[in-house]
Amino acid sequence: MTNTCTSEVTKKLAVRYILCDIDYKKKCMYLQEIIAMGRKDNLWIRALSIYFDSPLGRPLINLFSKN
C-alpha cells in the first residue's frame, strides 16, 4: 500500500486546483450555451462581442442595459 501522508498545504493546493477546474468547466459550459442561443437569436452574439471587446476596467453592465 502506498503511503499517502501529504502536507496540509499540498491538500489545500490540490483542492484549490480542483475547484478552479470545476469553475472553468462551468464557465465553458455557460459560454457554449450562450453561443447556442446566439444561433437562434443574434442578440446573444452581439452581447458576447460587446463583452469581449470592452476593456476590463469599464463596468460592463451599462453596455447591456440603458436603465
C-alpha positions as CSV (number, residue, x, y, z in Angstrom):
1,M,0.0,0.0,0.0
2,T,1.3,3.5,-0.9
3,N,1.9,6.0,1.9
4,T,-0.3,9.0,1.3
5,C,1.0,11.3,4.0
6,T,0.9,14.7,2.4
7,S,1.2,18.1,4.0
8,E,-1.8,20.4,4.6
9,V,-0.5,22.9,2.1
10,T,-0.5,20.2,-0.6
11,K,-4.0,19.2,0.2
12,K,-5.2,22.9,0.0
13,L,-3.4,23.4,-3.3
14,A,-5.0,20.2,-4.7
15,V,-8.5,21.3,-3.6
16,R,-8.0,24.8,-5.0
17,Y,-6.9,23.3,-8.3
18,I,-9.9,21.1,-8.5
19,L,-12.3,23.9,-7.6
20,C,-10.7,26.2,-10.2
21,D,-11.0,23.4,-12.8
22,I,-14.7,22.9,-12.0
23,D,-15.3,26.6,-12.2
24,Y,-13.5,26.8,-15.6
25,K,-15.6,23.9,-16.9
26,K,-18.8,25.6,-15.7
27,K,-17.8,28.9,-17.4
28,C,-17.1,27.0,-20.6
29,M,-20.5,25.3,-20.5
30,Y,-22.2,28.6,-19.9
31,L,-20.4,30.1,-22.9
32,Q,-21.3,27.2,-25.1
33,E,-25.0,27.7,-24.1
34,I,-24.9,31.4,-24.9
35,I,-23.3,30.6,-28.3
36,A,-26.0,28.1,-28.9
37,M,-28.7,30.6,-28.0
38,G,-26.9,33.1,-30.3
39,R,-27.6,30.8,-33.3
40,K,-31.3,31.3,-32.7
41,D,-31.2,35.0,-31.7
42,N,-28.5,37.4,-32.8
43,L,-28.8,39.4,-29.6
44,W,-26.7,36.9,-27.7
45,I,-23.9,37.1,-30.2
46,R,-23.9,40.9,-30.1
47,A,-23.9,40.8,-26.2
48,L,-20.8,38.4,-26.3
49,S,-19.0,40.6,-28.8
50,I,-19.6,43.7,-26.6
51,Y,-18.5,41.8,-23.5
52,F,-15.2,40.6,-25.1
53,D,-14.4,43.8,-26.9
54,S,-14.8,46.1,-23.9
55,P,-11.8,46.9,-21.6
56,L,-11.7,45.2,-18.2
57,G,-11.8,48.4,-16.1
58,R,-15.1,49.6,-17.5
59,P,-18.4,48.5,-15.9
60,L,-20.0,46.1,-18.5
61,I,-23.5,46.2,-17.1
62,N,-24.1,49.6,-18.6
63,L,-23.4,48.3,-22.1
64,F,-26.3,45.8,-21.9
65,S,-29.0,47.9,-20.2
66,K,-29.9,51.6,-20.8
67,N,-31.6,51.8,-17.4
